[in-house]
Amino acid sequence: MVQHPKSREWDEKLRKMFDRIDDYLEDRYGDRYPLHPNRMKRGSTANKSMDGLFNVGASYSSGYGSRYGKGYVIEIYLSTLSGVDPELRAEIEGEVEAMVMKLLPEYFPDRYLNCEKDGNVLKIYGDLSLGSL
C-alpha cells in the first residue's frame, strides 16, 4: 500500500510516542503477569509491539457514534493468558491517558490534540490534519 509521506510521518510520530509509553508500562507493570507462551521476552525483538507484556498503539476511527468524532482509538494490550484485574487495567488506562496528554505537545507541537475517554475507549482527537507536520 502506498502511503502519503505526511501520513507516514504522522504514523512514525505516534509510534515513537507509544514506544515511550510502552517502555514506561513495561518498567512499572511488566512483571505483574506471565507472558503469553507465544510472546517474546521484552527487548528480544526490534519492535516493542512484538515483545514484552504490553503492546500500546492506536487505530484511526472515523468517529461514527462518537461524541468527539474522528480520531485515534488507543489500544492497550496485555499479552498474557492470565485474567487482568479490572482495577489494575483502569489504573493503567488512566496512566496512559495522562502520558498521552503530556507527550502530545512534544510530538505534535502547534496543534490542538486531546485525549479522553470516549465511551469505553481512550481516543486522541482534535486537529488531525497532515498539513503542518
A tleap script that builds the chain and sets N, CA, C and O, in Angstrom:
source leaprc.protein.ff14SB
mol = sequence {
  NMET VAL GLN HIE PRO LYS SER ARG GLU TRP
  ASP GLU LYS LEU ARG LYS MET PHE ASP ARG
  ILE ASP ASP TYR LEU GLU ASP ARG TYR GLY
  ASP ARG TYR PRO LEU HIE PRO ASN ARG MET
  LYS ARG GLY SER THR ALA ASN LYS SER MET
  ASP GLY LEU PHE ASN VAL GLY ALA SER TYR
  SER SER GLY TYR GLY SER ARG TYR GLY LYS
  GLY TYR VAL ILE GLU ILE TYR LEU SER THR
  LEU SER GLY VAL ASP PRO GLU LEU ARG ALA
  GLU ILE GLU GLY GLU VAL GLU ALA MET VAL
  MET LYS LEU LEU PRO GLU TYR PHE PRO ASP
  ARG TYR LEU ASN CYS GLU LYS ASP GLY ASN
  VAL LEU LYS ILE TYR GLY ASP LEU SER LEU
  GLY SER CLEU
}
set mol.1.N position { 0.843 -1.175 0.000 }
set mol.1.CA position { 0.000 0.000 0.000 }
set mol.1.C position { 0.896 1.249 0.000 }
set mol.1.O position { 1.816 1.370 0.810 }
set mol.2.N position { 0.611 2.156 -0.909 }
set mol.2.CA position { 1.334 3.416 -0.984 }
set mol.2.C position { 0.742 4.373 0.032 }
set mol.2.O position { -0.475 4.534 0.113 }
set mol.3.N position { 1.599 4.999 0.798 }
set mol.3.CA position { 1.149 5.908 1.842 }
set mol.3.C position { 1.771 7.278 1.601 }
set mol.3.O position { 2.951 7.386 1.268 }
set mol.4.N position { 0.972 8.315 1.772 }
set mol.4.CA position { 1.453 9.684 1.605 }
set mol.4.C position { 2.568 9.945 2.625 }
set mol.4.O position { 2.472 9.498 3.768 }
set mol.5.N position { 3.636 10.671 2.220 }
set mol.5.CA position { 4.752 10.937 3.149 }
set mol.5.C position { 4.303 11.603 4.451 }
set mol.5.O position { 4.841 11.284 5.511 }
set mol.6.N position { 3.342 12.510 4.397 }
set mol.6.CA position { 2.866 13.169 5.632 }
set mol.6.C position { 2.138 12.175 6.532 }
set mol.6.O position { 2.236 12.248 7.757 }
set mol.7.N position { 1.416 11.258 5.924 }
set mol.7.CA position { 0.735 10.223 6.699 }
set mol.7.C position { 1.747 9.298 7.362 }
set mol.7.O position { 1.569 8.901 8.514 }
set mol.8.N position { 2.803 8.957 6.640 }
set mol.8.CA position { 3.885 8.145 7.221 }
set mol.8.C position { 4.543 8.857 8.387 }
set mol.8.O position { 4.836 8.246 9.415 }
set mol.9.N position { 4.775 10.167 8.220 }
set mol.9.CA position { 5.395 10.957 9.280 }
set mol.9.C position { 4.504 10.979 10.529 }
set mol.9.O position { 4.991 10.831 11.650 }
set mol.10.N position { 3.205 11.164 10.324 }
set mol.10.CA position { 2.235 11.157 11.430 }
set mol.10.C position { 2.314 9.814 12.164 }
set mol.10.O position { 2.426 9.770 13.389 }
set mol.11.N position { 2.253 8.720 11.392 }
set mol.11.CA position { 2.288 7.385 11.996 }
set mol.11.C position { 3.590 7.132 12.743 }
set mol.11.O position { 3.579 6.504 13.801 }
set mol.12.N position { 4.711 7.610 12.212 }
set mol.12.CA position { 6.000 7.434 12.878 }
set mol.12.C position { 6.036 8.183 14.210 }
set mol.12.O position { 6.555 7.672 15.203 }
set mol.13.N position { 5.489 9.383 14.225 }
set mol.13.CA position { 5.447 10.144 15.485 }
set mol.13.C position { 4.571 9.438 16.516 }
set mol.13.O position { 4.940 9.336 17.686 }
set mol.14.N position { 3.416 8.953 16.079 }
set mol.14.CA position { 2.558 8.199 17.001 }
set mol.14.C position { 3.294 6.978 17.539 }
set mol.14.O position { 3.256 6.711 18.740 }
set mol.15.N position { 3.963 6.233 16.656 }
set mol.15.CA position { 4.671 5.020 17.075 }
set mol.15.C position { 5.758 5.345 18.093 }
set mol.15.O position { 5.902 4.632 19.085 }
set mol.16.N position { 6.523 6.404 17.866 }
set mol.16.CA position { 7.571 6.790 18.812 }
set mol.16.C position { 6.978 7.174 20.165 }
set mol.16.O position { 7.525 6.822 21.211 }
set mol.17.N position { 5.860 7.895 20.142 }
set mol.17.CA position { 5.206 8.280 21.386 }
set mol.17.C position { 4.733 7.030 22.137 }
set mol.17.O position { 4.940 6.910 23.345 }
set mol.18.N position { 4.099 6.106 21.417 }
set mol.18.CA position { 3.606 4.905 22.076 }
set mol.18.C position { 4.741 3.980 22.511 }
set mol.18.O position { 4.580 3.233 23.476 }
set mol.19.N position { 5.883 4.011 21.825 }
set mol.19.CA position { 7.041 3.239 22.294 }
set mol.19.C position { 7.509 3.744 23.657 }
set mol.19.O position { 7.885 2.949 24.518 }
set mol.20.N position { 7.488 5.050 23.853 }
set mol.20.CA position { 7.869 5.600 25.171 }
set mol.20.C position { 6.883 5.166 26.242 }
set mol.20.O position { 7.275 4.827 27.358 }
set mol.21.N position { 5.608 5.178 25.898 }
set mol.21.CA position { 4.584 4.743 26.851 }
set mol.21.C position { 4.736 3.259 27.142 }
set mol.21.O position { 4.611 2.837 28.291 }
set mol.22.N position { 5.003 2.472 26.121 }
set mol.22.CA position { 5.237 1.040 26.294 }
set mol.22.C position { 6.395 0.794 27.257 }
set mol.22.O position { 6.292 -0.044 28.153 }
set mol.23.N position { 7.502 1.526 27.075 }
set mol.23.CA position { 8.652 1.375 27.979 }
set mol.23.C position { 8.264 1.669 29.422 }
set mol.23.O position { 8.642 0.933 30.334 }
set mol.24.N position { 7.514 2.739 29.626 }
set mol.24.CA position { 7.072 3.085 30.980 }
set mol.24.C position { 6.234 1.952 31.573 }
set mol.24.O position { 6.465 1.523 32.703 }
set mol.25.N position { 5.253 1.470 30.793 }
set mol.25.CA position { 4.379 0.409 31.302 }
set mol.25.C position { 5.156 -0.869 31.590 }
set mol.25.O position { 4.899 -1.542 32.588 }
set mol.26.N position { 6.096 -1.201 30.730 }
set mol.26.CA position { 6.921 -2.399 30.957 }
set mol.26.C position { 7.731 -2.258 32.245 }
set mol.26.O position { 7.826 -3.201 33.030 }
set mol.27.N position { 8.317 -1.071 32.459 }
set mol.27.CA position { 9.094 -0.847 33.683 }
set mol.27.C position { 8.220 -0.937 34.919 }
set mol.27.O position { 8.627 -1.512 35.929 }
set mol.28.N position { 7.031 -0.379 34.851 }
set mol.28.CA position { 6.167 -0.297 36.025 }
set mol.28.C position { 5.352 -1.569 36.285 }
set mol.28.O position { 5.178 -1.973 37.435 }
set mol.29.N position { 4.853 -2.200 35.210 }
set mol.29.CA position { 3.917 -3.316 35.381 }
set mol.29.C position { 4.345 -4.617 34.700 }
set mol.29.O position { 3.645 -5.624 34.806 }
set mol.30.N position { 5.470 -4.608 34.012 }
set mol.30.CA position { 5.853 -5.731 33.168 }
set mol.30.C position { 6.023 -7.059 33.860 }
set mol.30.O position { 5.987 -8.105 33.213 }
set mol.31.N position { 6.212 -7.035 35.183 }
set mol.31.CA position { 6.404 -8.293 35.913 }
set mol.31.C position { 5.141 -8.741 36.646 }
set mol.31.O position { 5.189 -9.702 37.414 }
set mol.32.N position { 4.024 -8.071 36.425 }
set mol.32.CA position { 2.788 -8.394 37.153 }
set mol.32.C position { 2.114 -9.674 36.668 }
set mol.32.O position { 1.456 -10.365 37.446 }
set mol.33.N position { 2.277 -9.992 35.371 }
set mol.33.CA position { 1.607 -11.152 34.790 }
set mol.33.C position { 2.597 -11.936 33.939 }
set mol.33.O position { 3.511 -11.357 33.351 }
set mol.34.N position { 2.416 -13.253 33.874 }
set mol.34.CA position { 3.291 -14.043 33.000 }
set mol.34.C position { 2.967 -13.746 31.531 }
set mol.34.O position { 1.812 -13.520 31.168 }
set mol.35.N position { 4.010 -13.752 30.699 }
set mol.35.CA position { 3.803 -13.526 29.272 }
set mol.35.C position { 3.024 -14.672 28.639 }
set mol.35.O position { 3.103 -15.817 29.085 }
set mol.36.N position { 2.280 -14.351 27.605 }
set mol.36.CA position { 1.642 -15.368 26.770 }
set mol.36.C position { 2.747 -16.299 26.266 }
set mol.36.O position { 3.830 -15.820 25.932 }
set mol.37.N position { 2.513 -17.598 26.201 }
set mol.37.CA position { 3.570 -18.531 25.774 }
set mol.37.C position { 4.169 -18.216 24.395 }
set mol.37.O position { 5.322 -18.562 24.138 }
set mol.38.N position { 3.414 -17.574 23.513 }
set mol.38.CA position { 3.927 -17.240 22.184 }
set mol.38.C position { 4.571 -15.858 22.119 }
set mol.38.O position { 5.002 -15.426 21.051 }
set mol.39.N position { 4.639 -15.173 23.238 }
set mol.39.CA position { 5.158 -13.805 23.260 }
set mol.39.C position { 6.629 -13.819 23.651 }
set mol.39.O position { 7.033 -14.521 24.578 }
set mol.40.N position { 7.418 -13.037 22.933 }
set mol.40.CA position { 8.853 -12.938 23.216 }
set mol.40.C position { 9.090 -12.053 24.446 }
set mol.40.O position { 8.303 -11.157 24.752 }
set mol.41.N position { 10.183 -12.331 25.128 }
set mol.41.CA position { 10.606 -11.544 26.284 }
set mol.41.C position { 10.905 -10.113 25.841 }
set mol.41.O position { 11.336 -9.884 24.710 }
set mol.42.N position { 10.677 -9.160 26.731 }
set mol.42.CA position { 10.923 -7.742 26.435 }
set mol.42.C position { 12.345 -7.533 25.915 }
set mol.42.O position { 13.313 -8.055 26.469 }
set mol.43.N position { 12.441 -6.757 24.838 }
set mol.43.CA position { 13.734 -6.398 24.271 }
set mol.43.C position { 14.336 -7.435 23.345 }
set mol.43.O position { 15.437 -7.230 22.835 }
set mol.44.N position { 13.646 -8.547 23.111 }
set mol.44.CA position { 14.224 -9.601 22.276 }
set mol.44.C position { 13.850 -9.472 20.803 }
set mol.44.O position { 14.290 -10.281 19.986 }
set mol.45.N position { 13.050 -8.475 20.451 }
set mol.45.CA position { 12.750 -8.197 19.042 }
set mol.45.C position { 13.088 -6.734 18.764 }
set mol.45.O position { 13.349 -5.963 19.688 }
set mol.46.N position { 13.082 -6.365 17.511 }
set mol.46.CA position { 13.377 -4.982 17.119 }
set mol.46.C position { 12.148 -4.089 17.214 }
set mol.46.O position { 12.246 -2.879 17.008 }
set mol.47.N position { 10.995 -4.671 17.522 }
set mol.47.CA position { 9.746 -3.932 17.551 }
set mol.47.C position { 9.079 -4.109 18.914 }
set mol.47.O position { 8.709 -5.220 19.293 }
set mol.48.N position { 8.929 -3.003 19.646 }
set mol.48.CA position { 8.357 -3.071 21.004 }
set mol.48.C position { 6.952 -3.672 21.023 }
set mol.48.O position { 6.534 -4.238 22.034 }
set mol.49.N position { 6.223 -3.553 19.915 }
set mol.49.CA position { 4.871 -4.094 19.888 }
set mol.49.C position { 4.861 -5.616 19.794 }
set mol.49.O position { 3.809 -6.238 19.937 }
set mol.50.N position { 6.022 -6.220 19.554 }
set mol.50.CA position { 6.093 -7.667 19.370 }
set mol.50.C position { 6.694 -8.412 20.558 }
set mol.50.O position { 6.798 -9.639 20.530 }
set mol.51.N position { 7.093 -7.677 21.610 }
set mol.51.CA position { 7.672 -8.372 22.755 }
set mol.51.C position { 7.242 -7.701 24.054 }
set mol.51.O position { 6.695 -6.598 24.049 }
set mol.52.N position { 7.492 -8.373 25.143 }
set mol.52.CA position { 7.104 -7.853 26.452 }
set mol.52.C position { 5.614 -8.015 26.702 }
set mol.52.O position { 4.876 -8.514 25.852 }
set mol.53.N position { 5.193 -7.591 27.864 }
set mol.53.CA position { 3.793 -7.746 28.270 }
set mol.53.C position { 2.862 -6.801 27.514 }
set mol.53.O position { 1.712 -7.147 27.248 }
set mol.54.N position { 3.353 -5.609 27.167 }
set mol.54.CA position { 2.482 -4.577 26.614 }
set mol.54.C position { 2.667 -4.372 25.117 }
set mol.54.O position { 3.761 -4.522 24.572 }
set mol.55.N position { 1.567 -4.026 24.478 }
set mol.55.CA position { 1.544 -3.525 23.114 }
set mol.55.C position { 0.572 -2.354 23.132 }
set mol.55.O position { -0.633 -2.545 23.299 }
set mol.56.N position { 1.093 -1.145 22.960 }
set mol.56.CA position { 0.286 0.066 23.019 }
set mol.56.C position { 0.355 0.755 21.661 }
set mol.56.O position { 1.443 0.957 21.121 }
set mol.57.N position { -0.782 1.110 21.119 }
set mol.57.CA position { -0.831 1.791 19.836 }
set mol.57.C position { -2.186 2.421 19.638 }
set mol.57.O position { -2.966 2.554 20.581 }
set mol.58.N position { -2.465 2.812 18.406 }
set mol.58.CA position { -3.737 3.455 18.106 }
set mol.58.C position { -4.162 3.124 16.691 }
set mol.58.O position { -3.333 2.915 15.806 }
set mol.59.N position { -5.465 3.080 16.496 }
set mol.59.CA position { -6.060 2.858 15.186 }
set mol.59.C position { -6.989 4.013 14.875 }
set mol.59.O position { -7.720 4.491 15.743 }
set mol.60.N position { -6.954 4.456 13.626 }
set mol.60.CA position { -7.818 5.554 13.209 }
set mol.60.C position { -9.276 5.109 13.233 }
set mol.60.O position { -9.609 3.990 12.842 }
set mol.61.N position { -10.130 6.006 13.697 }
set mol.61.CA position { -11.571 5.780 13.703 }
set mol.61.C position { -12.255 6.978 13.057 }
set mol.61.O position { -11.935 8.128 13.361 }
set mol.62.N position { -13.193 6.700 12.170 }
set mol.62.CA position { -13.925 7.790 11.508 }
set mol.62.C position { -14.899 8.479 12.455 }
set mol.62.O position { -15.426 9.542 12.125 }
set mol.63.N position { -15.147 7.902 13.610 }
set mol.63.CA position { -15.888 8.585 14.653 }
set mol.63.C position { -17.391 8.443 14.632 }
set mol.63.O position { -18.081 9.173 15.344 }
set mol.64.N position { -17.920 7.535 13.849 }
set mol.64.CA position { -19.373 7.335 13.849 }
set mol.64.C position { -19.812 6.873 15.235 }
set mol.64.O position { -19.268 5.908 15.773 }
set mol.65.N position { -20.773 7.547 15.799 }
set mol.65.CA position { -21.273 7.206 17.122 }
set mol.65.C position { -20.429 7.744 18.264 }
set mol.65.O position { -20.687 7.432 19.427 }
set mol.66.N position { -19.430 8.545 17.948 }
set mol.66.CA position { -18.529 9.087 18.956 }
set mol.66.C position { -18.911 10.520 19.288 }
set mol.66.O position { -19.340 11.268 18.410 }
set mol.67.N position { -18.761 10.903 20.539 }
set mol.67.CA position { -19.051 12.296 20.881 }
set mol.67.C position { -17.926 13.229 20.442 }
set mol.67.O position { -18.128 14.441 20.378 }
set mol.68.N position { -16.732 12.682 20.135 }
set mol.68.CA position { -15.599 13.502 19.707 }
set mol.68.C position { -15.341 13.437 18.206 }
set mol.68.O position { -14.498 14.174 17.694 }
set mol.69.N position { -16.040 12.581 17.507 }
set mol.69.CA position { -15.820 12.464 16.075 }
set mol.69.C position { -14.590 11.640 15.762 }
set mol.69.O position { -14.192 10.771 16.537 }
set mol.70.N position { -13.987 11.926 14.604 }
set mol.70.CA position { -12.844 11.138 14.156 }
set mol.70.C position { -11.663 11.297 15.105 }
set mol.70.O position { -11.538 12.300 15.808 }
set mol.71.N position { -10.804 10.288 15.108 }
set mol.71.CA position { -9.640 10.325 15.970 }
set mol.71.C position { -8.936 8.984 15.980 }
set mol.71.O position { -9.200 8.127 15.138 }
set mol.72.N position { -8.052 8.809 16.922 }
set mol.72.CA position { -7.292 7.571 17.063 }
set mol.72.C position { -7.680 6.898 18.374 }
set mol.72.O position { -7.502 7.461 19.454 }
set mol.73.N position { -8.208 5.698 18.263 }
set mol.73.CA position { -8.577 4.910 19.429 }
set mol.73.C position { -7.321 4.213 19.939 }
set mol.73.O position { -6.657 3.482 19.204 }
set mol.74.N position { -7.010 4.448 21.198 }
set mol.74.CA position { -5.798 3.881 21.805 }
set mol.74.C position { -6.079 2.450 22.235 }
set mol.74.O position { -7.080 2.154 22.887 }
set mol.75.N position { -5.164 1.578 21.848 }
set mol.75.CA position { -5.283 0.160 22.172 }
set mol.75.C position { -4.172 -0.217 23.141 }
set mol.75.O position { -2.994 0.024 22.878 }
set mol.76.N position { -4.558 -0.807 24.258 }
set mol.76.CA position { -3.603 -1.239 25.274 }
set mol.76.C position { -3.800 -2.737 25.466 }
set mol.76.O position { -4.774 -3.174 26.079 }
set mol.77.N position { -2.864 -3.516 24.936 }
set mol.77.CA position { -2.959 -4.963 25.044 }
set mol.77.C position { -1.946 -5.467 26.059 }
set mol.77.O position { -0.798 -5.025 26.087 }
set mol.78.N position { -2.392 -6.401 26.891 }
set mol.78.CA position { -1.505 -7.114 27.791 }
set mol.78.C position { -1.431 -8.543 27.273 }
set mol.78.O position { -2.446 -9.237 27.223 }
set mol.79.N position { -0.253 -8.983 26.892 }
set mol.79.CA position { -0.059 -10.295 26.280 }
set mol.79.C position { 0.156 -11.348 27.354 }
set mol.79.O position { 1.282 -11.730 27.672 }
set mol.80.N position { -0.960 -11.802 27.898 }
set mol.80.CA position { -0.934 -12.812 28.947 }
set mol.80.C position { -2.197 -13.660 28.832 }
set mol.80.O position { -3.218 -13.212 28.310 }
set mol.81.N position { -2.111 -14.878 29.323 }
set mol.81.CA position { -3.298 -15.726 29.394 }
set mol.81.C position { -4.011 -15.549 30.730 }
set mol.81.O position { -5.135 -16.020 30.905 }
set mol.82.N position { -3.361 -14.872 31.672 }
set mol.82.CA position { -3.951 -14.640 32.991 }
set mol.82.C position { -5.014 -13.558 32.907 }
set mol.82.O position { -4.931 -12.652 32.077 }
set mol.83.N position { -5.993 -13.658 33.757 }
set mol.83.CA position { -7.002 -12.607 33.843 }
set mol.83.C position { -6.390 -11.347 34.433 }
set mol.83.O position { -5.709 -11.403 35.457 }
set mol.84.N position { -6.631 -10.222 33.794 }
set mol.84.CA position { -6.089 -8.950 34.277 }
set mol.84.C position { -7.115 -8.301 35.198 }
set mol.84.O position { -8.282 -8.141 34.839 }
set mol.85.N position { -6.665 -7.934 36.380 }
set mol.85.CA position { -7.524 -7.290 37.371 }
set mol.85.C position { -8.131 -6.012 36.781 }
set mol.85.O position { -7.389 -5.149 36.312 }
set mol.86.N position { -9.458 -5.870 36.795 }
set mol.86.CA position { -10.103 -4.687 36.215 }
set mol.86.C position { -9.639 -3.374 36.851 }
set mol.86.O position { -9.535 -2.359 36.162 }
set mol.87.N position { -9.362 -3.384 38.150 }
set mol.87.CA position { -8.876 -2.169 38.803 }
set mol.87.C position { -7.487 -1.786 38.293 }
set mol.87.O position { -7.195 -0.607 38.096 }
set mol.88.N position { -6.632 -2.791 38.081 }
set mol.88.CA position { -5.304 -2.523 37.544 }
set mol.88.C position { -5.411 -2.024 36.104 }
set mol.88.O position { -4.697 -1.099 35.717 }
set mol.89.N position { -6.290 -2.623 35.313 }
set mol.89.CA position { -6.487 -2.179 33.936 }
set mol.89.C position { -6.930 -0.718 33.917 }
set mol.89.O position { -6.433 0.063 33.106 }
set mol.90.N position { -7.852 -0.340 34.794 }
set mol.90.CA position { -8.311 1.047 34.870 }
set mol.90.C position { -7.165 1.979 35.265 }
set mol.90.O position { -7.053 3.086 34.738 }
set mol.91.N position { -6.314 1.531 36.194 }
set mol.91.CA position { -5.148 2.318 36.605 }
set mol.91.C position { -4.201 2.528 35.424 }
set mol.91.O position { -3.718 3.638 35.196 }
set mol.92.N position { -3.942 1.465 34.682 }
set mol.92.CA position { -3.058 1.545 33.514 }
set mol.92.C position { -3.651 2.495 32.476 }
set mol.92.O position { -2.933 3.326 31.920 }
set mol.93.N position { -4.934 2.382 32.211 }
set mol.93.CA position { -5.580 3.270 31.237 }
set mol.93.C position { -5.476 4.723 31.670 }
set mol.93.O position { -5.245 5.601 30.840 }
set mol.94.N position { -5.644 4.985 32.963 }
set mol.94.CA position { -5.505 6.345 33.473 }
set mol.94.C position { -4.100 6.883 33.280 }
set mol.94.O position { -3.916 8.048 32.928 }
set mol.95.N position { -3.112 6.033 33.511 }
set mol.95.CA position { -1.721 6.461 33.316 }
set mol.95.C position { -1.419 6.693 31.841 }
set mol.95.O position { -0.705 7.634 31.493 }
set mol.96.N position { -1.953 5.847 30.981 }
set mol.96.CA position { -1.754 6.042 29.545 }
set mol.96.C position { -2.391 7.349 29.105 }
set mol.96.O position { -1.780 8.104 28.349 }
set mol.97.N position { -3.594 7.630 29.557 }
set mol.97.CA position { -4.259 8.886 29.199 }
set mol.97.C position { -3.423 10.090 29.631 }
set mol.97.O position { -3.240 11.029 28.857 }
set mol.98.N position { -2.920 10.065 30.856 }
set mol.98.CA position { -2.094 11.172 31.358 }
set mol.98.C position { -0.803 11.312 30.557 }
set mol.98.O position { -0.385 12.428 30.247 }
set mol.99.N position { -0.176 10.199 30.222 }
set mol.99.CA position { 1.065 10.252 29.456 }
set mol.99.C position { 0.820 10.773 28.037 }
set mol.99.O position { 1.608 11.565 27.520 }
set mol.100.N position { -0.257 10.333 27.418 }
set mol.100.CA position { -0.575 10.819 26.072 }
set mol.100.C position { -0.775 12.325 26.113 }
set mol.100.O position { -0.251 13.039 25.258 }
set mol.101.N position { -1.520 12.819 27.086 }
set mol.101.CA position { -1.746 14.267 27.191 }
set mol.101.C position { -0.430 15.020 27.401 }
set mol.101.O position { -0.259 16.123 26.883 }
set mol.102.N position { 0.485 14.436 28.147 }
set mol.102.CA position { 1.786 15.070 28.388 }
set mol.102.C position { 2.656 15.047 27.129 }
set mol.102.O position { 3.361 16.017 26.847 }
set mol.103.N position { 2.612 13.949 26.374 }
set mol.103.CA position { 3.502 13.770 25.230 }
set mol.103.C position { 2.975 14.349 23.922 }
set mol.103.O position { 3.771 14.646 23.030 }
set mol.104.N position { 1.670 14.519 23.777 }
set mol.104.CA position { 1.137 15.045 22.514 }
set mol.104.C position { 1.778 16.373 22.105 }
set mol.104.O position { 2.154 16.524 20.942 }
set mol.105.N position { 1.916 17.348 23.023 }
set mol.105.CA position { 2.541 18.615 22.611 }
set mol.105.C position { 4.003 18.460 22.180 }
set mol.105.O position { 4.494 19.237 21.361 }
set mol.106.N position { 4.680 17.480 22.717 }
set mol.106.CA position { 6.073 17.234 22.336 }
set mol.106.C position { 6.168 16.644 20.920 }
set mol.106.O position { 7.017 17.050 20.127 }
set mol.107.N position { 5.300 15.700 20.622 }
set mol.107.CA position { 5.349 15.029 19.326 }
set mol.107.C position { 4.571 15.766 18.232 }
set mol.107.O position { 4.885 15.644 17.049 }
set mol.108.N position { 3.565 16.524 18.635 }
set mol.108.CA position { 2.724 17.253 17.675 }
set mol.108.C position { 2.555 18.697 18.147 }
set mol.108.O position { 1.451 19.108 18.504 }
set mol.109.N position { 3.648 19.467 18.148 }
set mol.109.CA position { 3.560 20.851 18.635 }
set mol.109.C position { 2.705 21.711 17.693 }
set mol.109.O position { 2.503 21.368 16.528 }
set mol.110.N position { 2.225 22.804 18.213 }
set mol.110.CA position { 1.485 23.795 17.423 }
set mol.110.C position { 0.179 23.256 16.845 }
set mol.110.O position { -0.257 23.707 15.786 }
set mol.111.N position { -0.435 22.322 17.510 }
set mol.111.CA position { -1.754 21.864 17.075 }
set mol.111.C position { -2.537 21.431 18.309 }
set mol.111.O position { -1.963 21.027 19.321 }
set mol.112.N position { -3.848 21.524 18.203 }
set mol.112.CA position { -4.715 21.139 19.306 }
set mol.112.C position { -5.043 19.662 19.176 }
set mol.112.O position { -5.714 19.248 18.230 }
set mol.113.N position { -4.572 18.871 20.123 }
set mol.113.CA position { -4.930 17.457 20.220 }
set mol.113.C position { -5.269 17.170 21.678 }
set mol.113.O position { -4.689 17.755 22.593 }
set mol.114.N position { -6.200 16.279 21.874 }
set mol.114.CA position { -6.634 15.942 23.215 }
set mol.114.C position { -6.780 14.431 23.306 }
set mol.114.O position { -6.842 13.743 22.288 }
set mol.115.N position { -6.836 13.923 24.521 }
set mol.115.CA position { -7.048 12.501 24.769 }
set mol.115.C position { -8.040 12.383 25.909 }
set mol.115.O position { -7.820 12.909 27.000 }
set mol.116.N position { -9.131 11.689 25.647 }
set mol.116.CA position { -10.156 11.474 26.674 }
set mol.116.C position { -10.852 10.152 26.445 }
set mol.116.O position { -10.759 9.552 25.374 }
set mol.117.N position { -11.556 9.711 27.484 }
set mol.117.CA position { -12.419 8.552 27.361 }
set mol.117.C position { -13.559 8.913 26.423 }
set mol.117.O position { -14.182 9.965 26.565 }
set mol.118.N position { -13.823 8.044 25.475 }
set mol.118.CA position { -14.938 8.200 24.546 }
set mol.118.C position { -15.720 6.901 24.620 }
set mol.118.O position { -15.396 5.928 23.938 }
set mol.119.N position { -16.745 6.895 25.448 }
set mol.119.CA position { -17.423 5.639 25.747 }
set mol.119.C position { -16.506 4.787 26.593 }
set mol.119.O position { -16.102 5.189 27.685 }
set mol.120.N position { -16.178 3.609 26.091 }
set mol.120.CA position { -15.295 2.720 26.869 }
set mol.120.C position { -13.875 2.658 26.321 }
set mol.120.O position { -13.115 1.764 26.690 }
set mol.121.N position { -13.502 3.597 25.442 }
set mol.121.CA position { -12.150 3.622 24.878 }
set mol.121.C position { -11.506 4.982 25.096 }
set mol.121.O position { -12.191 5.984 25.299 }
set mol.122.N position { -10.168 5.002 25.050 }
set mol.122.CA position { -9.424 6.264 25.040 }
set mol.122.C position { -9.268 6.699 23.597 }
set mol.122.O position { -9.016 5.882 22.712 }
set mol.123.N position { -9.421 7.994 23.369 }
set mol.123.CA position { -9.319 8.494 21.998 }
set mol.123.C position { -8.508 9.773 21.945 }
set mol.123.O position { -8.657 10.658 22.787 }
set mol.124.N position { -7.634 9.858 20.927 }
set mol.124.CA position { -6.940 11.095 20.587 }
set mol.124.C position { -7.767 11.767 19.506 }
set mol.124.O position { -8.089 11.152 18.489 }
set mol.125.N position { -8.109 13.020 19.723 }
set mol.125.CA position { -8.934 13.740 18.755 }
set mol.125.C position { -8.478 15.192 18.693 }
set mol.125.O position { -7.706 15.652 19.534 }
set mol.126.N position { -8.960 15.892 17.703 }
set mol.126.CA position { -8.609 17.302 17.531 }
set mol.126.C position { -8.106 17.553 16.131 }
set mol.126.O position { -8.650 17.013 15.168 }
set mol.127.N position { -7.063 18.373 16.005 }
set mol.127.CA position { -6.501 18.737 14.713 }
set mol.127.C position { -5.651 17.584 14.165 }
set mol.127.O position { -4.472 17.452 14.492 }
set mol.128.N position { -6.272 16.766 13.336 }
set mol.128.CA position { -5.591 15.607 12.771 }
set mol.128.C position { -5.043 15.878 11.372 }
set mol.128.O position { -4.634 14.953 10.671 }
set mol.129.N position { -5.036 17.147 10.969 }
set mol.129.CA position { -4.580 17.488 9.620 }
set mol.129.C position { -3.105 17.144 9.451 }
set mol.129.O position { -2.336 17.151 10.413 }
set mol.130.N position { -2.728 16.847 8.221 }
set mol.130.CA position { -1.353 16.487 7.914 }
set mol.130.C position { -0.536 17.680 7.446 }
set mol.130.O position { 0.681 17.573 7.296 }
set mol.131.N position { -1.181 18.812 7.214 }
set mol.131.CA position { -0.539 19.951 6.604 }
set mol.131.C position { 0.653 20.534 7.352 }
set mol.131.O position { 1.618 20.949 6.710 }
set mol.132.N position { 0.628 20.580 8.655 }
set mol.132.CA position { 1.686 21.291 9.388 }
set mol.132.C position { 2.657 20.349 10.109 }
set mol.132.O position { 3.270 20.739 11.102 }
set mol.133.N position { 2.798 19.140 9.626 }
set mol.133.CA position { 3.720 18.211 10.291 }
set mol.133.C position { 5.154 18.594 10.109 }
set mol.133.O position { 6.044 17.908 10.612 }
savepdb mol mol.pdb
quit
